[in-house]
Amino acid sequence: MGAKFGLMFGAIGLFGFVFAGILLLASRVRGRAAERVQTGSFLMPALLFLAVGLVYPAVRTLFESFRDADSSRFVGIDNYRSIFTEPDLLIVVRNTMVWVVLVPVAATSIGLVYAVLVDRARAEALAKTLLFLPMAISFVGASIIWKFVYEYRPSRRPQIGLLNEVLVRVGLPPQNFVLLDSPLNTMALVVVLVWIQTGFAMTILSAAIKAIPDDIVDAARLDGAHGIRMFRRITLPSIRPAVIVVITAIGIGTMKIFDIVRTMTGGNFDTSVVANEFYNQSFIYNNSGLGSALAVLLFVLVIPIVAFNARQLRRTVET
């Protein structure tokens, strides 16, 4: 432990020494060269950290994805072929797509409807606080809460899970939600992330709604726009950039979902996703080749979401 702390403080000291040297050099240079030196002085540390912390690991992961389990032999695209041909891994990819499609759409839709309904209501602050509270809970904490909600016991035993107790009270048989047939059990896990992310969507979209100029709203009301027509003609077009940002942010976060699956099912019962399988292959099965291929796949799947966000925002600015 002492050696690790020594290494850490040594690295911090080295960074401070180098940075102080760069600043000293920049302060002694005069003329136009001083601007270039100062610019390089501030850019070089950031570029260095970017190269060491992002570029090098990304390149190494891509390289490892074309090798076998112990990185001793080049196997070409065999790891990627396994992802899209092996039944277990196909289920992983399917589950990830289910998460990425359902969570952003559901969380954004619920958050938007809630933001519109409570806008300028008397208890607006309280209503928004209640919906935002799940955002203050960690994914692991939320998963444990929902494990109690989904808790199942055989029909003859008293139910301690909230949802099953409700089912029993209305005369329906209890359900083992975690062990339901796939992908229904995945849907039960999706609900947890929707519950968490709806507060985030509501907060951003509520701020966007309040930023709509009052004169536009008043003019629309004078023209007879109310209710759904006001929402469709004025509110939704005005907050379109915010909706795109919210969907993109939630989509990217959903793509990397790991905690909920790991805590609630461990990826068993056909509920695993790409991030969880990447962890299993890399750190449990010691298959660095397949694990790296899954990490690359995760990165590739994020690219279309980011590209869509950039294109939609550019189109909004142009109009």
Residue pairs with C-beta under 8 A, 6 or more apart in sequence:
15 45
19 45
22 41
22 44
22 45
23 41
25 37
25 41
26 34
26 37
26 38
26 41
29 37
29 38
58 299
61 292
61 295
61 296
62 292
62 296
64 71
64 288
64 289
64 292
65 79
65 80
65 289
65 292
65 293
65 295
65 296
66 74
66 75
66 76
66 77
66 79
66 289
67 73
67 74
67 75
67 288
67 289
67 292
68 74
68 75
68 78
68 289
69 285
69 286
69 287
69 288
69 289
69 290
70 286
70 288
71 288
71 289
75 289
79 289
79 290
79 292
79 293
80 293
80 297
82 89
82 290
82 293
83 89
83 90
83 92
83 93
83 290
83 293
83 294
83 297
84 90
84 93
89 277
91 182
91 270
91 272
92 272
92 273
92 274
92 276
92 277
93 274
93 297
94 183
95 182
95 183
95 186
95 270
95 271
95 272
95 273
96 255
96 273
96 274
96 301
98 183
98 186
98 187
98 190
99 186
99 190
99 193
99 254
99 255
99 257
99 273
100 251
100 254
100 255
100 301
100 305
102 187
102 190
102 194
103 190
103 193
103 194
103 197
103 250
103 251
103 254
103 257
104 197
104 246
104 247
104 248
104 250
104 251
104 254
105 247
106 190
106 194
106 198
107 193
107 194
107 197
107 198
107 200
107 201
107 250
108 201
108 205
108 243
108 246
108 247
108 250
110 194
110 198
110 201
110 202
111 131
111 197
111 198
111 199
111 200
111 201
111 202
111 203
111 204
111 205
111 246
112 201
112 202
112 205
112 243
114 127
114 131
114 198
114 202
115 202
115 205
115 206
115 209
116 209
116 231
116 235
118 124
118 127
118 128
118 206
119 206
119 209
119 210
121 127
128 202
128 203
128 206
131 198
131 199
131 202
132 199
132 200
132 202
132 203
133 199
134 142
134 195
134 196
134 198
134 199
135 196
135 197
135 199
135 200
135 203
137 145
137 196
138 259
139 193
139 196
139 259
139 260
139 263
140 259
140 263
142 192
142 195
142 196
142 260
143 192
143 259
143 260
143 263
143 264
144 263
146 191
146 192
146 195
146 264
147 263
147 264
148 160
148 161
148 162
149 161
149 162
149 163
150 161
150 163
150 164
150 177
150 178
150 188
150 264
151 159
151 160
151 161
151 162
151 164
152 159
152 161
152 164
152 174
152 175
152 176
152 177
152 178
152 179
153 159
153 160
153 161
153 164
153 174
155 173
155 174
159 165
159 167
159 168
159 174
161 174
163 177
164 174
164 175
167 173
167 174
167 175
168 174
177 185
177 188
178 185
178 188
178 264
178 265
178 269
178 271
179 185
179 269
180 188
182 269
182 270
182 271
183 270
185 265
185 269
185 270
185 271
186 270
186 271
189 260
189 261
189 264
189 265
189 271
192 260
192 264
193 254
193 257
193 260
197 250
197 253
197 254
200 246
200 249
200 250
201 246
201 250
204 242
204 245
204 246
205 239
205 242
205 243
205 246
207 242
208 238
208 239
208 241
208 242
208 243
209 235
209 238
209 239
212 234
212 235
212 238
212 239
216 234
216 238
217 230
217 234
220 230
220 233
220 234
221 230
225 233
225 234
236 243
240 316
241 312
241 313
241 316
244 309
244 312
244 313
244 316
245 309
245 313
248 305
248 306
248 308
248 309
251 305
252 302
252 305
252 306
255 274
255 275
255 298
255 301
255 302
255 305
256 275
256 298
257 273
257 275
258 273
258 275
258 276
258 279
261 267
261 271
261 272
261 273
261 275
261 276
262 276
262 279
264 271
265 271
267 273
267 276
267 277
267 280
272 280
274 294
274 297
274 298
274 301
275 298
277 294
278 291
278 294
278 295
278 298
279 291
280 291
281 287
281 288
281 290
281 291
281 294
282 288
282 291
282 292
282 295
283 291
